[in-house]
Amino acid sequence: MKINHNYFLIIISFSLITIKTDVFSTLAVAFPNAGFNHILMTKRSVSTSGSITTSIESENDDVEIWTSQIWFDGENNQSDMYMGADGNTPVWGAFRFRIPTAIPAGATITSANFSVYGTDTYYWVNNEDYLHVLVNDSNDAPQVTAVGDEPGGASGYYFTSSPGATSGGANVIVRWPTAGTLTWNSGGSLNIGPDVSSLIQFLVNKYGGLTANSHIQFWIYSQVYRPSGPEVKLADYGHPTLSAPMLIVNWTK
């Protein structure tokens, strides 16, 4: 019998195609995610972010300290407080903010600013003077209760920079403004503070994030010393017409 070789070639070719198709089918079953590595990689690189807006919540969370005197309801209980320096001595303004939601470990603080309403000045020169900002070196800053709680005070609390006591060589302080001099807006006008991201970042890095309802406490004073002043005056928590100091923090991870 004469054999049709073309017929066998067609059968063999068809069989090879079938085998090859079956192999691919088997691989697809065995490795169902083989073609989706890029999706998995995308999932791994997804970032999160957060934004926190918070304000002073009690009379004892914004405090003025000068020499041996402390005021919780503004200087002489008049709902306005001072900060800066006077007679070569710091006039401390302390501002304790509650963080209502957690900032996770590994987060990067992308921006952070506080704002206050200015009401007056005392021997302040707009083209000469400026302020400095540091924070308690703590994952939940304690409320101020006495003069000794100030940076360098008898309570011995740690801060991110001198003149307070520091831990582990910390030296994080923010100048307000970062360069030049500060023009203070008085008469109930808003003053936006400098970017204090570095201060909050220090706390996040050191303490593995900040938990919900923990507190950050800023201390503001001036390193410009003269016989009188320079000081700025601002509305504190109990002011009858102006809002309390506010803090806004943004982060990503």
WOJOSUL-V165016 format. One record per helix or strand of 2 or more residues. SS is the DSSP state (helix for helix, strand for strand). FROM is the first residue (numbers start at 0). TO is the last residue. If there is no record, write none. Layout:
BEGIN
ss:SS from:FROM to:TO
ss:SS from:FROM to:TO
END
This chain:
BEGIN
ss:helix from:4 to:29
ss:helix from:36 to:43
ss:strand from:48 to:54
ss:helix from:58 to:60
ss:strand from:61 to:65
ss:strand from:68 to:70
ss:helix from:74 to:76
ss:strand from:79 to:85
ss:strand from:88 to:98
ss:strand from:102 to:103
ss:strand from:107 to:121
ss:strand from:130 to:135
ss:helix from:146 to:148
ss:strand from:157 to:158
ss:strand from:173 to:175
ss:strand from:188 to:191
ss:helix from:196 to:206
ss:strand from:208 to:209
ss:strand from:213 to:220
ss:strand from:230 to:234
ss:strand from:245 to:251
END
